[in-house]
Amino acid sequence: MTINVLAAYRRRGIASQLLKYILDKAKLDPTIKEVYLHVQVGNDEAKQFYMSHGFEDHGIIKDYYKRIEPADCFILKMQLSQN
């Protein structure tokens, strides 16, 4: 799944609403214990957005992307349940 908000509509809370909706739905499924995502290294705005919503940095995957530079990505995770 990809979440993207056009530049003209950023800073209006749209991405936060989308993320909240997705996480709320995921929390309803007891088989989903955690959510993880990747953010391209260098996309500091996106990384900070997810970190401000409770995601934690769990390292970097080298050469994750094949057609864009930089090719590395951060892995961000959020625990949904303690079980």
Summary of the structure (lengths in Angstrom):
residues: 83
radius of gyration: 13.6
end to end distance: 24.7
largest distance: 40.4
contacts: 177
relative contact order: 0.21
helix: 31%
strand: 24%
